């Protein structure tokens, strides 16, 4: 049996060696042959040099050029390079797999044919104080939404996972990753899995360490793009993929109406402020619970607002561009937030 591991990558010199080493340290069934394809978006920070050094250490490690420099092309080209195998594992360049990750994914897929995709628990890591704050916010249900796989506390079925493994036949059945989608291509793919009758399994017993980006500018752009591209996914499928995606855009839209509410009288305006008060209270509760000092408390307040408003604004702009004006995604939103 054969396993292809695809690592999409661009300018990850600080993390790629740890990522690759962790993959090769993973336990595997004795009958599995593994090949690893790092599909690099023409990095210029020394990443390619690191990979070429690692190739001397690992005979089944390959470097593939991704001249498109975009994630869905990296996914597909890595799968194409691996050929027809039994399993395909996607691993982000900042994802450090636990030693039992590959073994458990293969076991889940082998033992239960209803499961078409398996992924594990994210352990957020950070490189600075800002990254620590972002990691804490992304690890809560208030930050990411109820039901998001990042906040699950036990194994079970879910809508999507990160660093997923699939049997190869899933790609033969439903196609490959949508190369139009610069963001949310994994959400789109797993939505198609569900539509075809497959299940996505979150395994809490396996994990990956994820190095969260340590700046607010990148976070703001990242979540704006998540919201923006989510609408494009919805348009492609003719409906929403999850209900929780609607909460941030409705919240942002509501915020725009707050000043107008006072035109109908102060009492109505004050009543209309109720959702704002609820959001503030929840923000304070979660920020207090997860902060270790007053400085981090203030940073968490700001981070939660940024997550919700950035996603919501991106979603609303996506609605205008894709649904109302019937436009294609703008070139500016094809630039990744690295």
N, C-alpha and C positions, 0 to 999 in steps of 0.2 A: 504493500500500500504506500501511497505517496502523499506528501503534504507540501503545499506551496505556502510560504509566508511572504506577504507583500508589505513592504514598508515604504509608504509615500513620504517624501522628504524634500525639504528645501531649507538651506541655511540652518542646520541643526548640529553644528560642530560640537557644541557643549554636551549634547545628550546622545548622539547617535551611537557612540561606542558602548555606552551602558545599555542602550536598547538592544543592540545586536548581541552583546555578551549574554544578556538575560535570556534571549531567545534560545541560544545554544546551550544554556544551562538547564533549560526545561527538560523534565522527564518526558520520555516518549515510549510508546509500546515498541517492543523489539522488532516488529514487522513494519515499522514506518520509516520511510526514507524522506528526509526533509531537505528542501532547498529554500534559500532565502533570497528574495529579490528586492534590493533597495532601489526604488524608482525615484531618482533625484531630479528636481526641477532646476538643474544647471546652477547649483549652489556656487557662491563666490566667497564663502567665509572659511574655507578649509575643510568643509564637510566631505568633499570628494576624496581629498587626500587621506582623511581618517578611514574612509570606507576601503580605499585601496590598500591601506596597511592591514586592515582587518581581513581582507581577502587572502593575505598570506597566512593568516591564522586559521581561517575556516574555508575549506575547499569547496563547500557548496553555497558560498556567498557570492552574489552577482550584483554588479552595478549596472543599472539600466538608465539611459538618458530620457528625461521627460522634457522635451523642448517646448511643450505647451505650458509647462510650469504650473499646471492646475491639478487639483486633487483627483477628480474623477478619472482623468486620463492616466494618472499614476496607478489608481486601483486597477483599471482595465488592462493597461500594458503589463503590469506585474502578473496578472492572471494569465494573459496571453503567453508571456515568456515562460511561465511554468508548465504550459501545455495542459493536457487532460490528465488530471490527478484525481485523488479521492477526496481531499479536503483542501480548502483555501482559508488561510488565516490572515486577517488584516491587522496590522499593528502600527499605530502612530509612532513617529520618531521620538516623541516625548513620553511614550508609554513603556514602562519597565514591567514585564510580565512576572508573575509569581512562578515559582518552579513547577507547580502542578497545573499551570494554566492550560497548556496544550493537551496534556494527558486527559484532563477532566472534560475538556471540550469534545475531544474525540469519543470519549466514553458516552457522553450525553447523546451525541449524534448517532452513535452506533446502536445504543440500547433503545432509543425511542425514535421511530421514523416520523412521528408527528412534529418533532423538533427540527427545524430547518436552519436555525441560527442559535449560537450560544455566545454569551459574553459574561464578563465578571464585574466585580466591585471595583470602583475607582477609589484610590487613596490619594487625595490631593497633596502634592508637595509644593514647596515654594522656594524661591531664590532670594527674596527680600521681604521686607515688612508689608509692602503693598500686595505682593503675591500671597502672603499669609492671609491677609484680610479677604482677598478675592477667593482663595481656596475655602475659607470658612463660609462665606456667603453662598458659594456654589454647592456646598455640602448640606444645605438645609432645604426643607420643603417650601419655606417662604421665599427663598431665593430662586429655586428652580421649578417650583410647582408640585402639587400633590400628585403622586403617581410616577414622577420622573424616576428613571432607573437609578439615578445618582443618589437618591435618598432612600432606596429600598433597604430593609433590614433583614430580609430573608429571601431565599431562592424562590423563584416562581416565574410565571409567564408575564411578559411586558410588551410594550410596543416597539422598543428599539434598545440596543446596547452599544457600547463602544468596544473597539478592538474585537470584532466578531469573527467567529469561524463558521463556515458553511460547507456542506457537502458540495462537491463540484457540480453535481447534477442539478442543483438549484439554479445555477447560471444557465445551464442548457434549457431549463424549463421556463424561466421568466426573463432571461436576458441579462445583460451586464449593467454596470452603473451608468446612470444617465449623464452623459458628458456635457449637457447643457447646464447642469446644476453645479455651480461653484461651491455653494454651501448646501447642507441638508441632503446630499446625495445618499447618505446612509439611511436617513429617515425615509426617503423616497423608496429605496430598495426594500427596506423591511416592511413598508406599507404594502408593496407589491407582494411580498412573501405572505402577508396576512390575507390579501385579496385572493391569492391562489390556494388558500387553505392551510398554509404552514404556520408554525408557531415559533416565536422568539423566546428563548429561555435565558433568564438572568440567574447566574450561579453565584451565590454569595460566598461560596467556599473557595473561589479563585479570585485573584485580584491583580490589579495593575497599578503601579505608581505613576501618577501623571504630574509632570512639572507644569504648574499653572503659570501663565505669563504674568510678569510682575509690573505691569503698567496699566493705568486706567485708560489711556488713549486706545491701546490695542483692545482692551475689554469692551469699550464703548463701540468700536467698529465691529468687533466680532459679534456682539449680540444684536446690533442693528442689522447686520447681514443675515443672522439667523432668522429674524422676523421677516426681512425683505424676501429672502429666498423661500421661506415657508409658504408665502402666498403663491409663488410661482409653482411650487410643488402641488398646492391645492388646485390651481388652475389646470394643471396637467391631468389630475385625477378627477376633476369635476366635483370636488367636495373637500371638506376639512379632514385632516388625518387624526387629530386628537382634539378634544374639547378644551383642554387647558391652554392651548395656544391662543385662544381668544381672550383670555383674561388681561394680558398686558395691553393689547390695542384698545380694548374697551375702557381700561383704566386711563390710558392717555387721552382717549377721546372724551371721557368724562371730565378730566382736568381742564380741557379747553372750555367746557360748558360752565364751570364753576363761577367765573365772573358774570356770565350772562344770567345765572340763576338769581342774582341779587336785583336784577331789573324787575323781577316779579314780587319784590318786597324783601325786607330783611329776614322775616321769619322763614319764608320759603328758601332764601339763600342759606340760612343757617341749617335748615333741614337737609338741604342739598349737599352740605359739607360732610354729612355722616360717613360716606365711604372714605373720604379723605382722613377723617379721624380714626376710622378702623385701620386703615393702612399705616398711619403714624403709630398707633398703639402696637400693632403687630411688629412693625419695624423696631420699635423700642424694645419690645419683649425679646425678639430674636437677637438683636444687637447686644442687649445686656447679657443674655445667656451665653453668647459666644465670644465676648470680648474679655480681655484680661486686664485692661486699663481704660482710662477715659479717652485716650488718643485713639485706640483701636475701636472703641465704641462709636466715636464720631465717624471714623473711616467706614465702619460697617453700615451705619445709617446711609452714608453717601453711596456705598457700593450696591446696596439693595435697590436704591432709587435708580442707579445707573442701569442695573440689569433689567429692571421692569420698563423704564422709560425708553431705553435704547431699543429693546426688542419691540416694544409697542409702536414706536415711531417708524421703525423699519417696516413693520407689518402694515401700518396705515399707508406709507408711501408705496409699498408694494401693491396694495389694493387699488390705489389711484392709477399707478402705471399699468398694471397687468389687467385689472378687471374693468376699470372705467375707460382708460385711454387705449387699452388693448396694445400696449407696447411690449417690446422685448426687454430683457434686463439691460440696464445701462452698463457701459464699459467700466465706469468708475467702481461699480459694485462687483466687478469680476476680480478686483485686486484684493488679495488676501490680507488679513490683519496681522501680519508678522512684523 
